[in-house]
């Protein structure tokens, strides 16, 4: 059986008490303060071991020596109000039965204490961990004040042998004291948990390694080198330097696992962050075909854009992963200590085991994005090179074809150039303007259709009135684009058009005039009866819903018909553009036929010239030979 004795990024729990070394004196000191005060704030740097000290040191000791009943809350989901969350935890962990109905959260909290004291005279300890989550979650001021009132009520009531412990990161201590300024006793008595020193950590980690299965014997000097590598930045390289405890635990867990697997690790030359990186990489690679789902879960859902940890419900985590993979991925990541899971009232919550682990996942995400960006750059460069070669070859081929078919090619080139310029300068802008007006018309219809169900119709009315005022400008732009089509056709012809081109130009001008006329008709159609809008807004104002809906339906019908007519114009423009494209293809086909004919003609002329020269020069050669 293999059992890694190091919890890695997760805190020690009561079950790990036998392997929790180096904190005996501190545990006794904190336990005495907890018993002596109604409320104690335990604070310290992130990863210093606050949770481990409480869970594996103080709480088991108090349960054994004083028979304390413990209520633990170690996560504060953003979608749960904190006071009802605490009340539910008390009824659950003190085995008080179902949460009472028709009671406010504050009354339910008081009921829990009263019921617990009636059932047993054993002291109660309420341990609230990760309190900093309350200040980063989306809890309202009302919810936070309710929790504050509930906690203050617990200690002010002087319940028999009730103790409260708040555990919080040191960088949030100021916010806690600001929050409890009016209830100062909640944070009046504090206890700092600092990181272990290098010397303390070396002794604790070597003893812990010997508790694993199989047991490992670690050399103090080798482990000292690693612990110095994970000391608090800025501290001297001595045994008195403080260690980033959680990071040291992760490194030791990975080192222990690598040695069990038979990996030769020279600790003296090892880099702690490299060990952590290998451990994380190995954990993800060990998922084989499940890697992509695990990567997406870790990098995209369990850290935010700044690399901070996120709390995710099990339901949310399962939605991220493929259904058939969710249970295995979550289970394996949790067993590997990459994920920390907490369960309460039948719901489970996941987060990355520690901020250091979040840092490595964040670095992986950044590295992956850089790699993907580099791959995209290389791919784009290769595409550009191929495009340049293709353009060069095409240019050479076009030049060769042009040299062979110069007469017909010039004429075809002029026709093709005319069509291309006409598309670019006339049809495409016209199509874009029509598309924009059509989109605005559809949005207008949609907004108008929902005006009777809008929460604030006045805002919708203001938007519709603004849209109606600006709509003539939009139609005017379309008509200008239609007239610009004829102008563009005239510029393309340049007064040098042949009979065929003159006929085509006449058709373009006629088409542009028809488009402009139809747009004008549509504008008049949708702008007719403006008083109907006034009637709609008046009905909404007085609350005549039936009249408002009937008027709305009439207006929406008119607007939808206008949109349909715009769509018909757009289709006509697209058909005209398609006809130009088809004609260009036909011209290309004729060019190919002419090229083949020219090649056959050239070959024929060449052969005939050769035969003629041979016939003519042959007798002269024969004569010289004679």
C-alpha positions, 0 to 999 in steps of 0.5 A: 500500500502506498500512502503519501504522508504529505497533504500537499496544498491541502491543509492537515485534517484531524485524520492527519494528526499523527503526522502533524509535526512542528506545531505542538507548542503553538497548538497548546498556546492557541488552544489555551487562548481559545478557551480563555476568550469568547472570540479569537481571530487567528490570522497569518500569511496565506499558506502559513498553516492556519487551517492545519494548526486548527484542524490537526492541532487545536481542534482535536486537542480541545475535543479530547481534553475538554469534550468540545463540540465543533462546528466548522465552516471552511468555505463561503460560496458567493451564491449563499448568504453567510448567516443562513449558511452558518445556521445550516452548518450548526444544525447539521454538525451539532445533529440538531435535526432539520433547520426550522421553517418560518424562522429568520436566519438570526432566530435559527442561529439562536435556536441552534445554540439554545437547542444544543445547550439543552441537549448537552453541557459540552462546550461548543466551538464555532470555527469559521475558516477562510473568512477572507472569502466573505470580502471577495464574494458578491455578498450584499451589505445587508447579508454581511451585516446580518452575519455580523449581528449573528456573531455578535449576538453569540458572544454577547449573550454569554452562552455557557462555554461557547467559543468563536474562532475566526481564521483569516489571511493576514492581508484581510485583517484590516478589513475584518477589523473595519467590518467589526468596528462596532462589535469590537470584541469579535476581533479584539483578541487575535493570534498570529500564526507565522510560517515555520522557520527553515530549521523547524520545517526541515525537522517536521518534513523529515519526521513526516516522510518517515510516517509514509507508506513505505517510510522514507528516510530523508537527509536533513541537509538535502531538505534544508536546501529545498526549504531555503529555496521556498523561504519567504522572499527577502529573508536571509538564507539561514535556518531562521528564515520563514518558509512558505509552508504550503509551498514547502508541503507541495514540494515535499509531497511531489518529492516523496511521490517521485522517490516512490516511483523510482525517479532519481532526484538530486535534491541539492540541485533541485529547484522547488518550483521545478518540482512543483511544475513536474508534479502538476504536469505529471498529474495532468499527463496521468489523466491521459485522454482526460487531459483536455477537460482537466486543463479547461477546468483548471485554467479557465474556471478555477482561476480568474483573469488575475490568477486568483482562485475561484470556488466552483460547485460540483454541479458547475464543475460537472457542466464544464467537463464531458458527462462521461469524464466528470466523475473521474477527472474530479476524483483524480484531481482531488486525490492528487491534492490539486483540488480541494473539495468541501461538502456541506448539506449535500453540496460539494464545492471545489477550488484549487488546493492553494494559492501557490497551485493557482500560481502554477496553473496561471503560469501554464495558462499564460504559457499555453496562450503564448504557445498558441500565439506563436503557432498562429504566427508561424501558420500565418507566415507560412500562409503568407509565403505560399500566397506570395508564391501563388501570386508570383506564379499566377502573375507569370502565367497571366503575363504569358497568357497576355503575351499570347492573347494580347489583342483579345486580352486587352479587351477582356482586361478592360471589361473585367476591370470595369466590372471589378471597379463597379463592384467595389465602388458601386455595388458593394457600398450599396449592399453594405448600406442596404444591409445596415438599414435592414439590420436597423429595421430588424432591431427596430421591429424587435424593440417595438415588438417587446415594448408592451412587456418592457419594465420601463417603456419610457426608456424603450419609447425614447430609443424608438423615437430616436430611431425614427428621427434618424431613420430618414438619414439612414434611408438617405444614405442608401439612396445616395449609395444607389445614385453613387452606383450610376456615378461609379458606372459613369466613371468606369466607362470614362466616356470611352464605352463601346456599344455593349458597354453603353447598353450595360451602363444604361442598365446600371443607371436604370437599376440604380434609379429603380433601387432609389425609387423603391427605397423612397417608397419603403421610407414613405411606407414605414413613416406613414401614420406617425400618429399610430406611435403616439397612440401606442405610447399614450396607451402604454402611459394610461395602462390600456394594454389591449389597445397598446398591443393592438397598435403595436401589432399593426406597427410591427406588421408595417415594420416587418413588411418594410424589412421584407421589402428591404431584403428583396432589394438586397437580394436584387443587388446580390443577383446583379453582383452574381450576374457580373461574377457569372459573366466574368467566369464566361469571359474566362472560359472564352479566353481559355478557348481562344488560348487553345485555338491560338496554341493549335494555330501556333503549332500548326504554323510552326509545323507548316513553316518547318515543312516548308523550310525543309522542302525548300532547303532540302534540294539546296542541301542535296545539291551541295552534297553532290 
